[in-house]
Amino acid sequence: MKFESRNNKKMLLLSMVHGVIIGVAGVFLFFIALHFFDGQAEKQVTNDKKTASKTTTTAKADDKAYTFYAQQYGVFSSEQSATEFLGTNPKLYTSAIVSFGGQYFVWSAVGTKEKEIKERVDKDSFVKKISFSGAKCESPALVEMPKVLSASKVSKFTFEGGKKKIDPPSKWASNIEAVSKVSDDILVIRLQLISHYTAQNKCLKIGF
């Protein structure tokens, strides 16, 4: 019986020591984990700040981008789908398909002011703020196109206002004349020109 008593005391003592060791180890592991995840979180925040800073810098680098507002009716994954949509909507006969980012957007007007588009929006459309840039183009005319199209009158859609004369893009005058026969609305004419020349010149960039 005395042997069992000594054994019990020994087992109790070992259990207490074992419990203390586990407790200390648990606290130690907790602090290691806390330090690790805090470090990871701090690192992630730093990386996020760097990414945001890089994005801001990239956005600021394109000083040739102009802001426009489009009346958008839909976005499609293929040109065929967008064309079929236009074909089944007679009221969109002056609308156009604008392609960028692997998608096809159906727009019916492009203005320089949000208010211009808001006045046209119906239950099937909405205002889409966009940027338009020719900064990546080699042709001086294409570089200047967003600026030219920001003019308040179609008669000012020319490339003669700068210090240096710039030859307009191919068939510029004839394209304006052709579109004007369908509509004399500057928002429609601007849209059709953007649609046509972005399809022909991949260096012209549209973004959100």
Residue pairs with C-beta under 8 A, 6 or more apart in sequence:
62 133
62 135
63 135
64 133
64 134
64 135
64 143
64 146
64 147
65 131
65 132
65 133
65 135
65 146
65 205
65 207
66 131
66 132
66 133
66 146
66 147
66 149
66 150
67 112
67 129
67 130
67 131
67 132
68 110
68 111
68 112
68 129
68 130
68 131
68 132
68 149
68 150
68 190
68 194
69 110
69 111
69 112
69 113
69 114
69 116
69 117
69 127
69 128
69 129
69 130
70 98
70 105
70 107
70 109
70 110
70 111
70 117
70 127
70 128
70 130
70 191
71 107
71 108
71 109
71 110
71 117
71 120
71 121
71 125
71 126
71 127
71 128
71 187
72 105
72 106
72 107
72 125
72 126
72 127
72 128
73 85
73 89
73 92
73 95
73 106
73 107
73 108
73 124
73 125
74 82
74 85
74 105
74 106
75 103
75 104
75 105
75 106
76 82
76 85
76 103
76 104
76 105
76 106
77 102
77 103
77 104
78 104
79 97
79 99
79 104
81 104
82 97
82 104
82 105
82 106
83 97
85 106
86 92
86 95
86 97
86 106
89 95
92 106
92 108
94 108
94 182
94 183
94 185
94 188
94 192
95 106
95 107
95 108
95 191
96 106
96 107
96 108
96 191
96 192
96 194
96 195
97 104
97 105
97 106
97 195
98 104
98 105
98 107
98 191
98 194
98 195
98 198
98 206
99 105
99 198
99 199
100 198
100 205
100 206
100 207
105 128
107 128
107 191
107 195
108 120
108 125
108 188
108 191
109 116
109 117
109 120
109 185
109 187
109 188
109 191
110 130
110 187
110 190
110 191
110 194
111 117
111 187
111 190
112 150
112 152
114 127
114 129
116 187
117 127
117 187
118 127
120 187
121 127
128 208
129 208
130 206
130 207
130 208
131 205
131 206
131 207
131 208
132 146
132 149
132 194
132 204
132 205
132 206
133 146
133 204
133 205
133 207
134 142
134 143
134 144
134 145
134 146
134 203
134 204
134 205
135 143
135 205
136 203
136 205
137 143
137 201
137 203
137 204
138 203
139 169
139 201
140 166
140 167
141 159
141 166
141 167
141 168
141 169
141 172
142 169
142 197
142 201
142 203
142 204
144 159
144 162
144 166
145 169
145 197
145 204
148 156
148 157
148 158
148 159
149 157
149 190
149 193
149 194
151 157
152 186
153 186
154 176
154 180
154 184
154 186
154 189
157 172
157 176
157 189
157 193
158 168
159 165
159 166
159 167
159 168
159 172
160 166
169 197
169 201
170 200
175 192
175 193
175 196
176 189
176 193
179 188
179 189
179 192
179 193
180 189
182 188
183 189
194 206
197 204
198 204
198 206
